[in-house]
Structure formats: structure tokens, C-alpha cells
């Protein structure tokens, strides 16, 4: 009888320990899955922000072909320094004019990334253009939205809206 009680006690203890071990491994797996999902989202945000930085680098290069290569064939640009809707044919002409500004650059001040699906992301926020005019630095605070689509494993700008911030407009 004592042997049966001892055997039952060992078996129950083993079951409790097994349950605890399974629960602990599930908690660890859940934690790792949450961490992985967060990492993917963080990496995704960083990748989208890098697309904006690439655009800023291309703009500062003043190389129109480098800039326009970031836009999809069907892209639409609502530009900061132009009050017309720019379609693909007009985008190049817009940047030819804009890149004539000496020391042209843009600094991203705030960014809000949204992953809409595996092939579509947006980045909206505030940036500041600067360039030299008559020997003085001119700064133009603006707001923006880029809509990117993944085309043939390459992220392309399909819509770009940029406008002078209302409080800065004169």
C-alpha cells in the first residue's frame, strides 16, 4: 500500500513538473513570437524610413535621373514648389527645376510609417527643405506623404504629396 501511495505521488509530481515545463516553454515561445513580430515591424519601419532617406540623398545629389528612378512609371507627384499635379512626364521636369537650387537638401523631422500590406507602405510626416538663395540659407518646412508599392522586388514611389506647412505659408 505504501508503495502504491509513493508511486502515485511520484507520478503526480512528474505530471505537475511536466505541465510546468510545457507551460514555461509555451510562455518562452509566445515571448519569442511577440519579439520576432515586433522586430519585423521595427525592421519594416526602418526599411521604409530608409526609402525616404534614399530619396533625400538622391535629391541632395541633384542628379535628376537618380531622383526620378525612385518613382514608378505611373507615379503622381503633388510637389512642394509647384501647384500642378505632376505625372511621370512632368516629374522629371519638376526635378530639373528644383535641383537648380544650390545646396538643396531635405531633413526628415518626423516620420509615421504604416504597413498597409506586404506590397504597400506609407510614410507621412514633416520634413524641411533647405537651399541657398542670394547667399542666404532658405528653409522651407513642409509636410509629406509617400506611398510606396513593391514592384518586381523593388519599392517604388507611386504617390508623393508634399506641401509647405500651413503655418509657414505666406
C-alpha positions as CSV (number, residue, x, y, z in Angstrom):
1,X,0.0,0.0,0.0
2,X,2.8,2.4,0.9
3,X,4.5,1.5,-2.4
4,X,1.3,2.4,-4.3
5,X,1.0,5.7,-2.5
6,X,4.6,6.5,-3.2
7,X,4.3,5.5,-6.9
8,X,1.1,7.6,-7.2
9,X,2.8,10.6,-5.6
10,X,5.8,10.3,-7.9
11,X,3.5,10.0,-10.9
12,X,1.5,13.1,-9.8
13,X,4.7,15.1,-9.2
14,X,6.0,14.1,-12.6
15,X,2.8,15.2,-14.2
16,X,2.9,18.6,-12.4
17,X,6.6,19.1,-13.4
18,X,5.8,18.1,-17.0
19,X,2.9,20.6,-17.0
20,X,5.1,23.3,-15.6
21,X,7.8,22.6,-18.2
22,X,5.3,22.7,-21.0
23,X,3.7,25.9,-19.7
24,X,7.2,27.5,-19.4
25,X,8.1,26.5,-22.9
26,X,4.9,27.9,-24.3
27,X,5.5,31.2,-22.4
28,X,9.0,31.3,-23.9
29,X,7.7,30.5,-27.4
30,X,5.0,33.2,-27.1
31,X,7.5,35.7,-25.9
32,X,9.8,34.9,-28.8
33,X,7.0,35.1,-31.3
34,X,6.0,38.5,-29.9
35,X,9.6,39.6,-30.0
36,X,10.0,38.4,-33.6
37,X,6.8,40.1,-34.7
38,X,7.9,43.3,-33.1
39,X,11.4,43.0,-34.6
40,X,9.8,42.5,-38.1
41,X,7.7,45.6,-37.6
42,X,10.6,47.6,-36.3
43,X,12.8,46.5,-39.2
44,X,10.0,47.2,-41.6
45,X,9.6,50.8,-40.2
46,X,13.4,51.3,-40.5
47,X,13.3,50.0,-44.1
48,X,10.5,52.4,-45.1
49,X,12.3,55.3,-43.4
50,X,15.4,54.3,-45.3
51,X,13.4,54.7,-48.6
52,X,12.8,58.3,-47.6
53,X,16.4,58.8,-46.7
54,X,17.4,57.4,-50.2
55,X,15.0,60.0,-51.7
56,X,16.7,62.7,-49.7
57,X,20.2,61.5,-50.7
58,X,19.1,61.5,-54.4
59,X,17.7,65.0,-54.0
60,X,20.9,66.3,-52.4
61,X,22.9,64.7,-55.3
62,X,20.9,67.0,-57.7
63,X,21.0,64.0,-60.1
64,X,17.6,64.1,-61.7
65,X,17.9,60.6,-63.1
66,X,18.8,59.2,-59.7
67,X,15.7,61.0,-58.2
68,X,13.2,60.0,-60.9
69,X,14.4,56.4,-60.8
70,X,12.7,56.1,-57.4
71,X,9.3,56.9,-58.9
72,X,7.1,54.3,-60.6
73,X,6.1,54.8,-64.2
74,X,2.5,55.6,-63.1
75,X,3.6,57.8,-60.2
76,X,1.9,61.0,-59.3
77,X,3.7,63.9,-57.5
78,X,1.9,66.8,-55.8
79,X,5.0,68.8,-55.3
80,X,6.0,71.4,-52.7
81,X,7.2,74.0,-55.1
82,X,4.6,73.5,-57.8
83,X,0.9,73.9,-57.8
84,X,0.2,71.4,-60.5
85,X,-0.4,67.6,-60.5
86,X,2.8,66.1,-61.8
87,X,2.5,62.9,-63.8
88,X,5.5,60.8,-64.9
89,X,6.4,63.1,-67.9
90,X,6.3,66.2,-65.7
91,X,8.1,64.7,-62.7
92,X,11.5,64.9,-64.4
93,X,10.9,68.5,-65.5
94,X,9.9,69.4,-61.9
95,X,13.2,68.0,-60.5
96,X,15.3,69.6,-63.3
97,X,14.0,72.9,-62.0
98,X,14.2,72.1,-58.3
99,X,17.8,70.8,-58.5
100,X,19.0,74.1,-59.8
101,X,18.7,75.5,-56.2
102,X,22.2,75.5,-54.8
103,X,22.9,73.4,-51.7
104,X,19.5,71.7,-52.0
105,X,18.7,69.1,-49.3
106,X,15.9,67.8,-47.1
107,X,15.9,66.7,-43.5
108,X,13.2,64.4,-42.2
109,X,11.9,65.8,-38.9
110,X,9.1,63.3,-38.1
111,X,8.0,60.1,-39.8
112,X,4.9,57.9,-39.4
113,X,5.2,54.6,-41.2
114,X,2.2,52.4,-41.9
115,X,2.5,49.0,-43.5
116,X,-0.7,48.5,-45.4
117,X,0.1,45.1,-46.7
118,X,3.1,43.1,-48.0
119,X,3.4,45.3,-51.1
120,X,2.2,48.7,-49.9
121,X,3.5,51.1,-47.3
122,X,3.2,54.8,-46.5
123,X,5.5,57.2,-44.8
124,X,4.0,60.6,-43.7
125,X,5.4,63.3,-41.6
126,X,7.3,66.6,-41.6
127,X,10.5,67.5,-43.4
128,X,12.4,70.6,-44.1
129,X,13.9,71.6,-47.4
130,X,16.9,74.0,-47.4
131,X,18.8,75.6,-50.2
132,X,20.9,78.8,-50.8
133,X,19.4,81.9,-52.4
134,X,21.3,85.2,-52.7
135,X,24.0,83.9,-50.4
136,X,21.5,83.0,-47.6
137,X,20.1,79.7,-46.4
138,X,16.4,79.4,-47.1
139,X,14.5,76.8,-45.1
140,X,11.1,75.5,-46.2
141,X,9.2,73.4,-43.6
142,X,6.8,71.0,-45.4
143,X,4.6,68.0,-44.7
144,X,4.7,64.9,-46.9
145,X,3.2,61.5,-47.7
146,X,5.0,58.9,-49.7
147,X,3.0,55.9,-50.9
148,X,5.3,53.0,-51.9
149,X,4.5,49.8,-53.8
150,X,6.7,46.8,-54.2
151,X,7.2,46.2,-57.9
152,X,9.5,43.4,-59.0
153,X,11.1,43.2,-55.6
154,X,11.8,47.0,-55.6
155,X,10.0,49.6,-53.6
156,X,8.8,52.4,-55.8
157,X,7.1,55.8,-55.1
158,X,3.7,55.7,-56.6
159,X,2.2,58.8,-54.9
160,X,4.1,61.6,-53.3
161,X,2.4,64.6,-51.8
162,X,4.4,67.4,-50.3
163,X,3.3,70.9,-49.3
164,X,4.5,73.8,-47.3
165,X,3.2,73.6,-43.8
166,X,0.2,75.9,-43.4
167,X,1.7,77.8,-40.5
168,X,4.7,78.6,-42.8
169,X,2.7,79.6,-45.8
170,X,2.6,83.3,-46.6
